[in-house]
Amino acid sequence: ISEVRVGRVDGKLIINPSREQLSASDIDMVIGASADSVMMVEGEMSEVSEEEMVEAIKFGHEAIKVQCAAQERLADAVGRKEVREYDGEEVDEAIEKKIHKMAYDKVYKIAKTGSDKHERGQAFSELKESIMEAFSEEEQEEIGHLIKKYYSKAEKSAIRNLTLDEGKRLDGRKTTEIRPIWCEVDYLPSTHGSAIFTRGETQALATVTLGTSREANIVDMPSFEGEETFYLHYNFPPFCTGEARRIMGTSRREIGHGNLAQRALKGMIPKDWPYTVRIVSEVLESNGSSSMATVCSGTMALMDAGVNIHKPVSGIAMGLISDTDTGKYAVLSDILGDEDHLGDMDFKVTGTADGITACQMDIKVKGLSYEVLIEALAQARDGRLHILEKLTETIPQPNADVKPHAPKMVTAVIANEFIGALIGPGGKVIQELQKETGTTIVINEDPVTEEGIVEILGTDQDGIDKVLAKIDSITFKPEVGSVYEVKVIKILDFGAVVEYIEAPGNEVLLHVSELAWERTENVSDVVSMGDTFDVKYFGIDSRTRKEKVSRKAILPKPEGWVERPPRRDNRGSGDRRGSGDRRGGNRRPQRSRD
């Protein structure tokens, strides 16, 4: 067997694409196969059709055949060793026939009743116990392990034949039938978003939490470093299968199921969505397809949280029961846990109404023919659309806004030169601003433009508005020739200190000579504390090297006004011709010292 990764860029399929190609690819699929048939498929896609998915699998399979042929040539070159057979397994055909005769018909009868998991499990346990009791204590001690082994074999055979021969399943459904569905949104009112999804005896409760980029999931792997602003955690506690055991660390199964559900949903999150989004799925009961229940509950929880997803996503787990001797097979929709255990395939497919977003397939037989694969995908599409209809009946579209108690996110862009001023020395400005407004402020630098991206998160709109006003104040840069409204905040002998109305905190001196066209002896004769009026901005004055604004520049000149001639630059040199005393008056003669 061998494996390849398949991508597709601009409609062209690629074997083992580079990371750069994968970033532009609408298919990212890993395929494992022998030279004869496909054995494993896993990947994510951008709403591709079933036909496109099969085409990608076939394309990858052709490359795998080349690699398998190379393996064969290598084996021929180095020499093949004789295949070793395991002969340590104990076999007793007489006991096997006896157990089969005792168990098969009774198992078939129990399986045909279509009872629920608990009732069916109880009946099978009682049957198994009665068969054990048919043997003496000595026999149980000696061949008890064989009795259990051959009972399990008879049970598996009876359940599989029931489906192949009569088209009936353990819970009484037909092969294409989906279990009853019940779902509800806003199940936990205090969360930012929540939904519960129940399909038969499988139930998943999903919650959504919204945060800033500071809450992004940091990924640090040998093959990739970065951050995820959308991520999903899947929890499978012991009680969901009726067990009572210690909860250890997150299992590989939980990680794998969570990754599958995350891949199914992440393509539906808008690129410009400002929040970091975390979904947590708690499996409350499980009898098959809990990862697909997570996809369904996660979709509704996102919509309940006001996340404007492109389209809702549903998921379904398909199964297969086949008999290589007779050629019979049955593709099963929405498999039970027992059907996963006793069947030949577990094929999970997720997608929107327009195409597939993720898949995961593993099989227990030697391979899967394309005929069965195409049938399974078509049957999965029908099941997905049925489930999707139930989801959209519960919540037709995303809520228009986030919950009242959820944080509101506003993003502002500032020039790089103002980042330091907003943070302040030792973070003083930003920390005081957060404390005063009850908001969370995160500043990131855009790697391309080097601009500052300011994220403001808060539940109180007034607090957010105060932060925005402060940012406007810090980043305010008046334009030369523009007119601005100002407010008098201080009166001096030589002018008035005014504050820009649109940028509180930004002050400038309005000189007494710029108050009015007429000569102003007293500033208070023209303006008072708190007065608001317009001024014109002239930029930096070449003489004073300070910012200059003028009130009189936008006032009409008084009638008969005569422009005063500008002062001469050489006014300090004076005209030294003549003998008059420049100080005026008569100069007293110097007293002689003789």
Backbone torsions as a table, in degrees:
resi	resn	phi	psi	omega
1	ILE	NA	159.6	179.2
2	SER	-150.7	179.6	-172.5
3	GLU	-147.8	146.9	173.4
4	VAL	-141.9	161.1	170.4
5	ARG	-107.4	137.0	-178.5
6	VAL	-118.0	131.3	173.9
7	GLY	-124.5	171.4	176.8
8	ARG	-144.8	118.8	179.4
9	VAL	-121.3	125.0	-179.1
10	ASP	53.8	39.4	176.8
11	GLY	81.4	-0.9	-178.5
12	LYS	-105.6	125.0	179.6
13	LEU	-75.9	141.3	-175.7
14	ILE	-132.1	135.4	174.9
15	ILE	-89.2	131.3	179.4
16	ASN	47.8	62.6	-178.3
17	PRO	-65.9	155.6	176.0
18	SER	-74.4	170.0	179.2
19	ARG	-64.1	-36.1	177.9
20	GLU	-64.6	-41.9	178.2
21	GLN	-67.5	-38.0	179.6
22	LEU	-63.1	-33.8	-179.4
23	SER	-65.6	-23.1	178.9
24	ALA	-105.3	3.5	-174.6
25	SER	-87.6	144.2	175.4
26	ASP	-99.3	3.7	173.8
27	ILE	-136.6	131.9	173.3
28	ASP	-136.7	96.6	-171.3
29	MET	-129.9	134.3	174.9
30	VAL	-105.6	128.7	-175.3
31	ILE	-124.3	131.2	173.4
32	GLY	-117.2	135.2	-175.9
33	ALA	-159.7	162.2	168.7
34	SER	-93.7	-177.6	178.2
35	ALA	-67.6	-20.4	-175.0
36	ASP	-99.2	-36.2	-173.1
37	SER	-155.1	160.9	-179.0
38	VAL	-78.7	140.5	-178.1
39	MET	-119.9	-27.9	-177.1
40	MET	-152.7	138.8	176.0
41	VAL	-139.8	136.6	174.1
42	GLU	-152.7	138.3	178.2
43	GLY	172.3	-177.9	177.6
44	GLU	-130.2	151.1	-175.3
45	MET	-143.0	161.6	178.5
46	SER	-100.3	73.4	176.3
47	GLU	53.1	55.2	177.4
48	VAL	-88.6	157.6	179.6
49	SER	-78.9	165.8	177.7
50	GLU	-61.3	-38.1	-179.7
51	GLU	-65.0	-40.5	178.9
52	GLU	-66.7	-36.5	179.0
53	MET	-65.8	-44.4	178.7
54	VAL	-63.1	-39.7	178.1
55	GLU	-60.3	-41.8	179.0
56	ALA	-66.1	-39.3	178.7
57	ILE	-64.9	-44.2	178.6
58	LYS	-62.7	-40.4	179.1
59	PHE	-61.4	-44.4	177.9
60	GLY	-66.7	-36.4	-178.7
61	HIS	-64.2	-35.6	178.7
62	GLU	-63.2	-38.9	177.4
63	ALA	-68.9	-34.6	178.4
64	ILE	-65.4	-37.8	178.6
65	LYS	-59.1	-38.8	178.6
66	VAL	-64.2	-42.2	-179.6
67	GLN	-69.0	-37.5	177.3
68	CYS	-64.8	-38.6	177.8
69	ALA	-63.9	-37.5	177.5
70	ALA	-65.7	-37.2	176.6
71	GLN	-63.1	-41.4	179.1
72	GLU	-63.6	-42.3	179.9
73	ARG	-65.3	-38.0	178.1
74	LEU	-64.6	-41.3	178.9
75	ALA	-63.7	-39.4	178.1
76	ASP	-66.3	-35.6	-176.8
77	ALA	-71.1	-38.4	-176.9
78	VAL	-94.7	-9.7	-180.0
79	GLY	95.3	137.3	-178.4
80	ARG	-96.0	140.3	175.0
81	LYS	-96.5	152.2	179.9
82	GLU	-64.9	134.7	-178.9
83	VAL	-68.2	126.6	179.8
84	ARG	-85.2	139.2	178.8
85	GLU	-110.6	138.8	179.3
86	TYR	-85.3	118.6	-178.9
87	ASP	-118.4	18.2	-177.8
88	GLY	-84.4	-9.3	-178.3
89	GLU	-76.0	131.0	-178.7
90	GLU	-77.7	131.4	-178.5
91	VAL	-127.2	136.6	175.9
92	ASP	-142.3	97.9	-174.8
93	GLU	-63.8	-33.7	-179.4
94	ALA	-64.7	-46.8	178.8
95	ILE	-65.5	-38.4	-179.8
96	GLU	-60.9	-45.1	179.0
97	LYS	-64.0	-40.1	-179.0
98	LYS	-64.8	-45.8	179.8
99	ILE	-65.8	-40.8	179.8
100	HIS	-60.0	-43.7	179.7
101	LYS	-65.5	-37.3	-178.9
102	MET	-74.1	-32.1	-169.0
103	ALA	-105.7	-35.6	-166.4
104	TYR	-55.8	-56.4	-175.8
105	ASP	-62.5	-37.9	-179.1
106	LYS	-69.4	-39.3	176.0
107	VAL	-63.6	-43.4	-179.6
108	TYR	-58.7	-42.9	-179.0
109	LYS	-65.4	-43.5	179.0
110	ILE	-64.3	-44.2	-178.8
111	ALA	-62.9	-31.5	-176.4
112	LYS	-75.8	-15.2	-177.8
113	THR	-70.3	-21.5	179.6
114	GLY	69.4	33.0	-178.4
115	SER	-79.0	170.7	-179.6
116	ASP	-79.1	175.8	-173.0
117	LYS	-60.0	-46.3	-176.6
118	HIS	-66.3	-48.1	-178.3
119	GLU	-64.7	-42.5	-179.7
120	ARG	-66.2	-42.8	179.2
121	GLY	-62.7	-38.0	178.3
122	GLN	-64.6	-42.0	-179.5
123	ALA	-65.2	-42.6	178.5
124	PHE	-64.7	-39.2	179.5
125	SER	-64.0	-42.2	179.5
126	GLU	-65.7	-39.8	178.3
127	LEU	-63.7	-45.2	179.6
128	LYS	-61.7	-40.1	179.9
129	GLU	-67.0	-39.5	179.9
130	SER	-66.3	-35.0	177.3
131	ILE	-67.8	-40.5	177.3
132	MET	-62.3	-38.8	-178.2
133	GLU	-70.3	-17.3	177.8
134	ALA	-71.6	-11.2	178.4
135	PHE	-107.2	152.0	179.8
136	SER	-69.8	165.5	179.4
137	GLU	-61.1	-36.8	179.2
138	GLU	-65.5	-41.9	179.5
139	GLU	-66.6	-40.7	179.0
140	GLN	-60.6	-39.7	-179.3
141	GLU	-70.4	-34.7	-175.3
142	GLU	-83.5	-45.8	-174.9
143	ILE	-122.3	20.5	-179.0
144	GLY	-57.7	-37.9	-179.8
145	HIS	-66.2	-32.6	177.8
146	LEU	-73.3	-37.6	178.2
147	ILE	-60.0	-46.9	180.0
148	LYS	-64.3	-40.7	-179.2
149	LYS	-63.8	-47.4	-176.7
150	TYR	-75.1	-25.8	173.8
151	TYR	-65.9	-45.7	179.8
152	SER	-60.6	-36.7	179.2
153	LYS	-67.5	-41.9	178.7
154	ALA	-66.6	-39.6	179.2
155	GLU	-62.4	-45.7	179.8
156	LYS	-62.2	-43.5	-179.0
157	SER	-63.6	-43.0	-178.1
158	ALA	-65.7	-44.6	-178.2
159	ILE	-65.9	-41.6	179.7
160	ARG	-66.4	-41.8	-179.7
161	ASN	-67.2	-32.8	176.5
162	LEU	-58.4	-42.3	-179.6
163	THR	-73.3	-42.5	-178.0
164	LEU	-69.2	-38.8	-174.6
165	ASP	-86.5	-38.1	-173.8
166	GLU	-115.7	-7.2	-179.3
167	GLY	70.2	18.9	179.8
168	LYS	-106.9	150.2	-177.7
169	ARG	-115.6	172.0	-174.6
170	LEU	-55.0	-36.7	-178.5
171	ASP	-97.7	13.1	175.5
172	GLY	90.0	-2.5	-178.5
173	ARG	-78.4	161.3	169.6
174	LYS	-80.9	170.0	-174.5
175	THR	-64.8	-28.4	-177.0
176	THR	-100.0	1.8	-172.3
177	GLU	-83.9	141.1	177.8
178	ILE	-99.7	142.4	178.1
179	ARG	-64.8	158.1	178.5
180	PRO	-58.0	141.1	-176.1
181	ILE	-117.6	134.7	172.1
182	TRP	-135.4	133.3	179.7
183	CYS	-148.8	159.9	-176.6
184	GLU	-154.9	143.1	176.9
185	VAL	-106.8	168.2	-177.0
186	ASP	54.9	39.1	-176.5
187	TYR	-70.2	-33.6	175.6
188	LEU	-115.0	98.1	-169.6
189	PRO	-61.3	-24.0	-174.9
190	SER	-86.0	-7.7	179.5
191	THR	-84.0	167.3	177.3
192	HIS	-70.5	-25.0	176.5
193	GLY	-172.3	143.2	-179.2
194	SER	-155.8	156.1	176.7
195	ALA	-159.7	148.0	175.7
196	ILE	-120.8	136.7	-178.0
197	PHE	-129.6	125.9	179.5
198	THR	-124.3	128.3	176.3
199	ARG	-132.1	105.7	-175.6
200	GLY	64.1	-122.6	-179.7
201	GLU	-104.5	23.9	175.1
202	THR	-117.3	130.0	-176.6
203	GLN	-140.5	134.1	178.5
204	ALA	-131.5	134.0	177.5
205	LEU	-110.3	118.5	-178.2
206	ALA	-111.0	138.1	174.8
207	THR	-123.7	148.1	179.6
208	VAL	-117.7	134.6	174.9
209	THR	-122.4	133.0	-179.9
210	LEU	-104.7	137.6	-179.5
211	GLY	-149.4	-175.3	178.8
212	THR	-90.1	179.6	178.2
213	SER	-64.2	-18.8	177.2
214	ARG	-64.1	-26.8	179.7
215	GLU	-91.0	7.9	179.1
216	ALA	-61.7	150.1	179.7
217	ASN	-80.8	119.0	-178.7
218	ILE	-83.7	122.8	180.0
219	VAL	-106.9	122.1	-179.3
220	ASP	-132.9	89.5	-179.4
221	MET	-121.5	161.7	176.8
222	PRO	-58.7	-30.9	-176.1
223	SER	-95.6	-13.8	-176.1
224	PHE	-158.0	138.1	173.3
225	GLU	-129.7	135.9	179.6
226	GLY	167.2	-162.1	-178.9
227	GLU	-130.0	146.8	175.0
228	GLU	-112.8	121.9	177.3
229	THR	-92.3	-1.5	170.1
230	PHE	-134.1	124.3	177.7
231	TYR	-150.7	158.2	-173.4
232	LEU	-132.8	134.3	175.7
233	HIS	-115.5	132.4	-176.6
234	TYR	-114.4	124.0	-180.0
235	ASN	-116.8	133.0	-178.1
236	PHE	-124.0	79.7	-176.7
237	PRO	-69.6	155.4	-177.3
238	PRO	-58.1	-33.8	-174.1
239	PHE	-67.0	-17.6	-177.5
240	CYS	-69.9	-16.5	174.4
241	THR	-118.1	21.3	176.0
242	GLY	74.0	23.1	-179.5
243	GLU	-103.6	156.0	174.6
244	ALA	-128.4	100.7	-179.7
245	ARG	-148.8	167.0	-178.3
246	ARG	-69.1	138.5	177.0
247	ILE	-88.3	118.2	179.4
248	MET	-97.7	-155.4	177.8
249	GLY	-69.4	170.1	178.8
250	THR	-60.6	129.5	-177.4
251	SER	-81.2	161.9	176.9
252	ARG	-63.9	-32.6	177.8
253	ARG	-62.8	-44.5	179.7
254	GLU	-64.3	-40.2	178.2
255	ILE	-63.3	-44.7	-179.1
256	GLY	-64.6	-44.7	179.1
257	HIS	-64.8	-39.2	178.5
258	GLY	-65.0	-40.2	178.7
259	ASN	-64.1	-39.9	178.7
260	LEU	-62.2	-47.8	179.7
261	ALA	-64.3	-36.9	178.7
262	GLN	-64.6	-44.1	178.4
263	ARG	-62.9	-34.1	-179.0
264	ALA	-65.6	-33.3	-171.6
265	LEU	-102.1	-26.0	-167.3
266	LYS	-64.6	-28.3	179.1
267	GLY	-70.0	-12.7	-179.3
268	MET	-91.8	-7.2	178.8
269	ILE	-80.9	127.2	-180.0
270	PRO	-58.7	142.7	-179.4
271	LYS	-61.8	-33.2	-176.6
272	ASP	-94.8	13.4	178.8
273	TRP	-66.6	122.4	-170.1
274	PRO	-76.4	-21.3	-174.1
275	TYR	-84.2	155.9	159.6
276	THR	-85.4	133.2	-174.9
277	VAL	-118.0	126.8	175.3
278	ARG	-121.4	127.3	173.8
279	ILE	-107.7	134.5	172.3
280	VAL	-120.4	123.0	178.3
281	SER	-106.5	122.8	175.6
282	GLU	-107.1	114.9	178.1
283	VAL	-79.6	115.7	-175.8
284	LEU	-91.2	-29.8	171.9
285	GLU	-151.7	149.4	-174.1
286	SER	-140.2	126.2	169.5
287	ASN	-145.4	58.3	178.3
288	GLY	96.9	142.3	172.3
289	SER	63.6	35.4	179.7
290	SER	-68.7	-30.4	177.4
291	SER	-68.5	-35.1	177.7
292	MET	-73.5	-32.2	173.0
293	ALA	-64.9	-33.6	176.6
294	THR	-64.5	-41.2	177.2
295	VAL	-60.4	-44.8	-177.8
296	CYS	-67.3	-46.9	179.4
297	SER	-68.1	-35.1	178.0
298	GLY	-64.2	-40.5	176.7
299	THR	-58.9	-49.2	-178.1
300	MET	-67.3	-36.4	179.0
301	ALA	-65.2	-38.6	176.1
302	LEU	-62.0	-44.5	179.3
303	MET	-65.7	-37.7	178.4
304	ASP	-66.5	-31.6	-179.4
305	ALA	-79.2	-4.4	-179.3
306	GLY	85.7	13.0	176.0
307	VAL	-74.9	121.8	-173.6
308	ASN	-81.8	67.8	-179.0
309	ILE	-64.6	150.9	-178.2
310	HIS	-63.0	-47.2	-178.3
311	LYS	-153.3	150.7	175.0
312	PRO	-72.1	151.1	-177.4
313	VAL	-122.5	138.3	173.6
314	SER	-124.5	164.3	-179.1
315	GLY	-141.7	152.8	-179.8
316	ILE	-145.8	147.0	176.5
317	ALA	-107.1	123.9	179.9
318	MET	-102.2	150.4	178.9
319	GLY	-128.8	175.2	-179.3
320	LEU	-148.7	135.5	169.9
321	ILE	-124.7	125.1	-175.8
322	SER	-137.1	156.0	177.5
323	ASP	-128.9	108.5	-176.5
324	THR	-67.6	-25.3	-179.0
325	ASP	-71.9	-44.1	-177.3
326	THR	-95.5	-16.6	-176.9
327	GLY	82.4	0.9	178.8
328	LYS	-74.3	147.7	172.2
329	TYR	-154.6	158.0	178.0
330	ALA	-139.5	125.6	175.3
331	VAL	-90.9	127.6	-174.4
332	LEU	-109.1	133.4	175.9
333	SER	-94.7	139.2	175.1
334	ASP	55.0	69.6	-172.1
335	ILE	-74.5	152.1	173.5
336	LEU	-82.8	169.4	175.5
337	GLY	-61.3	-41.2	178.8
338	ASP	-65.5	-35.8	-180.0
339	GLU	-70.5	-31.4	173.8
340	ASP	-65.9	-43.2	-177.6
341	HIS	-70.3	-41.8	-174.4
342	LEU	-92.7	-13.9	-175.8
343	GLY	-88.6	-173.8	-174.6
344	ASP	-107.3	-6.8	-174.8
345	MET	-152.0	146.5	169.8
346	ASP	-130.1	106.1	-173.7
347	PHE	-122.7	104.1	-179.1
348	LYS	-96.2	131.0	-178.9
349	VAL	-132.2	130.0	176.2
350	THR	-123.6	153.9	178.4
351	GLY	176.3	173.7	176.0
352	THR	-95.0	-172.8	176.6
353	ALA	-67.3	-17.8	-174.4
354	ASP	-104.6	-8.9	179.6
355	GLY	168.1	176.1	-175.5
356	ILE	-85.2	137.7	177.9
357	THR	-109.5	-25.3	179.4
358	ALA	-161.2	158.2	177.5
359	CYS	-154.9	159.3	175.5
360	GLN	-155.1	123.5	-178.1
361	MET	-135.7	133.1	168.9
362	ASP	-138.5	146.5	-176.5
363	ILE	-128.5	158.6	-178.3
364	LYS	-108.2	-6.6	176.5
365	VAL	-96.0	-179.4	-173.2
366	LYS	-66.8	-26.1	-179.0
367	GLY	178.5	169.4	-178.1
368	LEU	-120.7	125.8	179.3
369	SER	-75.9	157.3	179.6
370	TYR	-66.6	-28.8	177.6
371	GLU	-60.7	-47.2	179.4
372	VAL	-69.2	-38.4	179.9
373	LEU	-61.2	-45.7	-179.8
374	ILE	-64.2	-41.1	178.5
375	GLU	-64.5	-41.1	-179.7
376	ALA	-64.4	-40.2	179.8
377	LEU	-67.6	-39.7	178.6
378	ALA	-65.7	-42.2	178.9
379	GLN	-67.3	-35.5	177.9
380	ALA	-66.2	-37.3	179.0
381	ARG	-62.2	-44.6	178.3
382	ASP	-60.0	-42.4	179.5
383	GLY	-66.3	-41.8	179.9
384	ARG	-61.9	-43.0	-178.8
385	LEU	-66.8	-35.8	176.4
386	HIS	-63.3	-45.4	-179.9
387	ILE	-66.5	-40.2	-179.8
388	LEU	-60.9	-36.6	177.7
389	GLU	-62.7	-39.0	178.5
390	LYS	-66.8	-37.7	179.6
391	LEU	-65.5	-46.0	-177.2
392	THR	-73.6	-19.6	171.5
393	GLU	-68.5	-34.5	-179.1
394	THR	-75.9	-44.4	177.8
395	ILE	-144.3	99.8	-173.0
396	PRO	-62.6	-34.6	-178.0
397	GLN	-152.6	163.0	-179.3
398	PRO	-60.4	146.5	174.8
399	ASN	-59.3	147.5	-174.4
400	ALA	-65.3	-26.3	-177.8
401	ASP	-148.2	167.8	176.7
402	VAL	-69.6	164.8	-179.0
403	LYS	-62.2	152.8	179.3
404	PRO	-56.9	-33.3	-179.1
405	HIS	-90.9	-3.2	177.9
406	ALA	-84.1	151.0	-179.2
407	PRO	-69.9	141.0	173.9
408	LYS	-90.0	141.0	-179.1
409	MET	-114.4	126.9	174.4
410	VAL	-126.0	135.7	-179.6
411	THR	-114.6	133.0	176.9
412	ALA	-124.8	148.1	179.1
413	VAL	-113.1	127.7	179.4
414	ILE	-125.7	155.3	177.1
415	ALA	-65.5	150.2	-177.0
416	ASN	-57.1	-32.2	-176.1
417	GLU	-67.0	-17.5	-177.3
418	PHE	-98.1	-4.9	-177.6
419	ILE	-60.2	-45.9	-179.5
420	GLY	-62.4	-39.5	-179.8
421	ALA	-66.1	-35.9	179.7
422	LEU	-71.8	-36.2	178.0
423	ILE	-72.9	-44.4	-179.5
424	GLY	83.1	166.3	179.5
425	PRO	-63.5	120.1	-178.8
426	GLY	66.0	20.5	-179.4
427	GLY	78.0	15.7	-174.0
428	LYS	-62.5	-46.8	-175.6
429	VAL	-63.8	-49.8	-176.0
430	ILE	-68.7	-35.7	179.1
431	GLN	-67.7	-43.0	178.1
432	GLU	-65.7	-37.3	179.7
433	LEU	-65.8	-41.7	177.5
434	GLN	-63.6	-42.7	-179.4
435	LYS	-65.8	-41.0	-177.3
436	GLU	-69.7	-36.7	-173.4
437	THR	-101.5	-10.3	-178.3
438	GLY	68.3	31.1	-179.1
439	THR	-115.5	168.8	171.4
440	THR	-113.1	126.8	-177.1
441	ILE	-119.1	126.6	179.2
442	VAL	-124.4	131.2	179.7
443	ILE	-116.3	123.6	175.4
444	ASN	-122.0	154.4	178.1
445	GLU	-104.2	126.6	178.2
446	ASP	-66.2	123.3	-175.8
447	PRO	-66.0	-20.3	-177.6
448	VAL	-93.5	-56.5	-176.1
449	THR	-86.8	-15.5	-176.1
450	GLU	64.1	13.9	175.3
451	GLU	-76.8	158.9	177.1
452	GLY	-88.6	125.9	176.6
453	ILE	-101.4	111.8	-176.4
454	VAL	-101.9	119.0	176.6
455	GLU	-101.8	127.0	179.5
456	ILE	-117.6	119.4	-177.2
457	LEU	-120.6	125.9	179.5
458	GLY	-167.3	156.7	178.9
459	THR	-90.6	-15.5	-177.6
460	ASP	-106.6	118.9	-178.1
461	GLN	-64.1	-33.8	178.6
462	ASP	-61.7	-41.1	178.1
463	GLY	-63.2	-42.1	178.1
464	ILE	-62.7	-43.0	179.8
465	ASP	-62.0	-37.2	178.6
466	LYS	-64.9	-39.8	178.0
467	VAL	-64.5	-44.2	179.0
468	LEU	-61.5	-39.8	178.5
469	ALA	-63.7	-39.9	178.4
470	LYS	-65.1	-41.1	177.8
471	ILE	-62.6	-44.0	177.9
472	ASP	-60.1	-38.5	-179.9
473	SER	-65.6	-44.1	-177.6
474	ILE	-69.2	-37.2	-174.3
475	THR	-95.4	4.8	-176.0
476	PHE	-67.6	128.1	176.5
477	LYS	-135.3	101.9	-178.8
478	PRO	-64.7	148.6	-179.2
479	GLU	-99.8	139.2	179.9
480	VAL	-61.4	131.4	179.6
481	GLY	90.8	-9.1	-179.6
482	SER	-86.1	156.6	-179.9
483	VAL	-107.1	133.0	-178.1
484	TYR	-129.9	147.1	175.0
485	GLU	-84.8	134.3	-178.3
486	VAL	-130.2	166.1	179.4
487	LYS	-130.7	135.7	-179.8
488	VAL	-75.2	124.0	179.2
489	ILE	-117.6	-11.1	177.9
490	LYS	-159.7	140.0	178.3
491	ILE	-113.9	129.2	179.3
492	LEU	-119.2	171.0	178.9
493	ASP	-65.3	-31.4	-173.5
494	PHE	-108.3	12.8	177.5
495	GLY	158.1	-165.6	-179.9
496	ALA	-131.0	138.0	174.1
497	VAL	-87.2	123.9	-177.8
498	VAL	-119.0	156.3	-178.6
499	GLU	-121.0	135.6	178.1
500	TYR	-67.4	128.3	-179.3
501	ILE	-62.2	-40.1	-176.1
502	GLU	-80.9	-7.6	178.7
503	ALA	-141.1	73.6	-179.5
504	PRO	-54.9	138.9	-177.9
505	GLY	99.4	-18.8	176.9
506	ASN	-91.4	111.3	-174.1
507	GLU	-111.4	154.5	176.7
508	VAL	-151.5	149.6	179.7
509	LEU	-86.7	125.4	171.8
510	LEU	-98.0	104.7	-174.4
511	HIS	-66.7	149.7	-178.0
512	VAL	-56.8	-31.7	-179.1
513	SER	-72.4	-13.4	-178.9
514	GLU	-105.3	8.7	180.0
515	LEU	-75.1	-46.9	-175.4
516	ALA	-151.0	164.1	179.5
517	TRP	-69.7	-36.0	178.2
518	GLU	-73.9	156.6	178.4
519	ARG	-64.8	130.1	-178.5
520	THR	-107.0	115.6	178.8
521	GLU	-83.9	-36.8	-176.1
522	ASN	-131.9	122.6	-178.1
523	VAL	-56.1	-38.5	-177.0
524	SER	-66.6	-16.5	177.4
525	ASP	-71.5	-20.7	-175.5
526	VAL	-106.9	-44.8	-178.2
527	VAL	-131.3	158.2	178.6
528	SER	-129.3	164.7	177.5
529	MET	-56.7	132.2	177.4
530	GLY	89.2	-9.0	178.7
531	ASP	-63.1	144.1	174.4
532	THR	-120.0	139.7	-179.9
533	PHE	-163.8	173.4	-179.0
534	ASP	-94.8	145.8	173.2
535	VAL	-133.6	158.2	176.5
536	LYS	-105.1	136.9	-176.9
537	TYR	-95.9	129.7	-177.7
538	PHE	-111.7	3.7	-179.3
539	GLY	82.0	-150.7	-178.1
540	ILE	-86.5	123.5	178.9
541	ASP	-70.0	129.5	-176.4
542	SER	-67.1	-24.8	-178.2
543	ARG	-86.5	-46.5	-175.5
544	THR	-92.9	-15.2	-177.1
545	ARG	62.3	26.1	176.7
546	LYS	-125.1	162.0	179.7
547	GLU	-64.7	141.1	-177.8
548	LYS	-122.2	128.9	172.1
549	VAL	-127.4	156.1	-177.8
550	SER	-140.0	133.2	174.0
551	ARG	-86.5	-39.5	-174.9
552	LYS	-68.9	-22.1	-176.6
553	ALA	-63.6	-22.7	179.6
554	ILE	-108.4	9.5	175.3
555	LEU	-98.7	148.3	176.3
556	PRO	-69.3	145.0	178.7
557	LYS	-72.0	141.3	178.1
558	PRO	-61.3	153.8	179.9
559	GLU	-63.6	133.0	-179.9
560	GLY	80.8	9.6	-178.4
561	TRP	-64.9	132.2	177.5
562	VAL	-114.8	124.8	-178.9
563	GLU	-65.8	128.2	177.0
564	ARG	-72.1	139.0	178.5
565	PRO	-65.9	143.6	180.0
566	PRO	-65.5	149.9	177.3
567	ARG	-65.8	144.8	177.7
568	ARG	-78.2	144.2	179.8
569	ASP	-68.0	-23.0	-177.5
570	ASN	-101.4	26.9	-176.0
571	ARG	-62.7	-19.5	-178.8
572	GLY	-86.3	-12.5	-175.0
573	SER	-80.2	-35.3	177.8
574	GLY	71.0	163.6	177.1
575	ASP	-102.5	109.9	-171.0
576	ARG	-86.7	3.5	177.7
577	ARG	-74.1	142.2	-176.5
578	GLY	97.7	166.8	-173.2
579	SER	-117.5	14.6	-177.9
580	GLY	-71.1	156.7	176.2
581	ASP	-79.5	118.0	-176.4
582	ARG	-63.9	-19.7	180.0
583	ARG	-82.7	-6.1	179.9
584	GLY	82.7	158.8	178.4
585	GLY	77.7	176.0	178.9
586	ASN	-84.6	139.6	179.7
587	ARG	-91.6	125.4	-178.5
588	ARG	-71.7	136.3	-178.6
589	PRO	-66.9	149.5	179.0
590	GLN	-70.0	139.2	177.0
591	ARG	-77.2	134.9	179.8
592	SER	-72.9	140.6	179.5
593	ARG	-93.0	1.7	-179.6
594	ASP	-74.0	NA	NA
